[in-house]
Every structure is written in structure tokens, then in C-alpha cells.
Amino acid sequence: GGGFGNIGKGTSFATPHVTGLLALITEGNPSLSPDDLRKFLLKLCTKLKLFTDDDQGAGIISMASLL
């Protein structure tokens, strides 16, 4: 019907988005170490109130804060 079914939980859906975001961050800041990239990425995350840390990890990531 054009909608979405229950796809469950998992990181496989987030991986390409986070990888692309890391590529953009690295392009603008090529000297960042892997640890620096991780810290940078985590600063872009916002916790969602309705979910536990086990369900959401660091939260939802937003590229808007890069602009």
C-alpha cells in the first residue's frame, strides 16, 4: 500500500547516513583523527525523550547543526 512495514531495529539503516555525514565532516576537516571524528559526530546527536539509551544509542543525528 505504499507504506512501511515493521522493519525492526538495527544499525544497518543508519550506517550509510552516518558514513556519508562522516565523509562530509572529513572533507571539511581533513586533519581530524578518528577519535576527533567520533567526538564531533556525537556532538551532532540529540537524545529522544521517548526512548532509552539502549534503544537509541547517542540519539538522532542532525546535519542541520553543520550548516
The 8 nearest C-alpha neighbors of each residue, nearest first, counted from 0:
[[1, 2, 3, 4, 5, 6, 7, 12],
 [0, 2, 3, 4, 5, 6, 7, 12],
 [3, 1, 0, 4, 5, 6, 7, 12],
 [2, 4, 5, 1, 6, 0, 7, 12],
 [5, 3, 6, 2, 7, 1, 0, 8],
 [4, 6, 7, 3, 8, 2, 9, 12],
 [7, 5, 4, 8, 3, 9, 12, 11],
 [8, 6, 5, 9, 4, 10, 12, 11],
 [9, 7, 6, 10, 54, 11, 12, 5],
 [10, 8, 11, 12, 7, 13, 6, 14],
 [9, 11, 13, 12, 14, 8, 15, 17],
 [10, 12, 14, 13, 9, 15, 8, 16],
 [13, 11, 10, 14, 9, 15, 16, 8],
 [14, 12, 10, 16, 11, 15, 17, 9],
 [13, 15, 17, 11, 16, 12, 18, 10],
 [16, 14, 18, 17, 13, 19, 12, 11],
 [17, 15, 19, 13, 18, 14, 20, 12],
 [16, 18, 20, 14, 19, 15, 21, 13],
 [17, 19, 15, 21, 20, 16, 14, 22],
 [20, 18, 22, 16, 21, 17, 15, 23],
 [19, 21, 17, 23, 22, 18, 24, 16],
 [20, 22, 24, 18, 23, 19, 25, 17],
 [23, 21, 19, 25, 20, 24, 26, 18],
 [24, 22, 26, 20, 21, 25, 19, 27],
 [23, 25, 21, 27, 26, 22, 28, 20],
 [26, 24, 28, 29, 22, 27, 23, 21],
 [27, 25, 23, 24, 28, 29, 22, 21],
 [26, 28, 24, 25, 29, 23, 22, 30],
 [27, 29, 25, 26, 30, 31, 24, 23],
 [30, 28, 25, 31, 26, 27, 24, 32],
 [29, 31, 28, 32, 25, 27, 35, 26],
 [32, 30, 35, 29, 28, 36, 33, 25],
 [31, 33, 35, 34, 36, 30, 29, 37],
 [32, 34, 36, 35, 37, 31, 38, 30],
 [35, 33, 37, 32, 36, 38, 31, 39],
 [34, 36, 32, 38, 37, 33, 31, 39],
 [37, 35, 39, 33, 34, 38, 40, 31],
 [36, 38, 40, 34, 35, 39, 41, 33],
 [39, 37, 35, 41, 40, 36, 42, 34],
 [40, 38, 36, 42, 37, 41, 35, 43],
 [39, 41, 37, 43, 42, 38, 36, 44],
 [40, 42, 38, 44, 43, 39, 37, 57],
 [41, 43, 39, 40, 44, 38, 45, 37],
 [42, 44, 41, 40, 60, 61, 64, 45],
 [45, 43, 60, 59, 41, 58, 42, 57],
 [44, 46, 58, 59, 60, 47, 43, 57],
 [47, 45, 58, 48, 59, 57, 44, 55],
 [46, 48, 49, 50, 58, 45, 59, 55],
 [47, 49, 50, 46, 51, 58, 45, 52],
 [48, 50, 47, 51, 46, 55, 54, 52],
 [51, 49, 48, 47, 54, 55, 52, 53],
 [50, 52, 54, 53, 55, 49, 48, 56],
 [51, 53, 56, 55, 54, 50, 57, 58],
 [52, 54, 51, 55, 56, 50, 57, 58],
 [55, 53, 51, 52, 50, 56, 8, 58],
 [54, 56, 58, 52, 53, 57, 50, 51],
 [55, 57, 52, 58, 53, 54, 51, 46],
 [56, 58, 44, 55, 46, 41, 59, 52],
 [59, 57, 46, 45, 55, 44, 56, 47],
 [60, 58, 44, 45, 46, 61, 57, 47],
 [59, 61, 44, 43, 45, 58, 62, 40],
 [60, 62, 63, 43, 64, 44, 59, 45],
 [61, 63, 64, 65, 60, 43, 66, 20],
 [64, 62, 65, 61, 66, 43, 60, 44],
 [63, 65, 62, 66, 61, 43, 60, 42],
 [66, 64, 63, 62, 61, 43, 24, 23],
 [65, 64, 63, 62, 61, 24, 43, 23]]
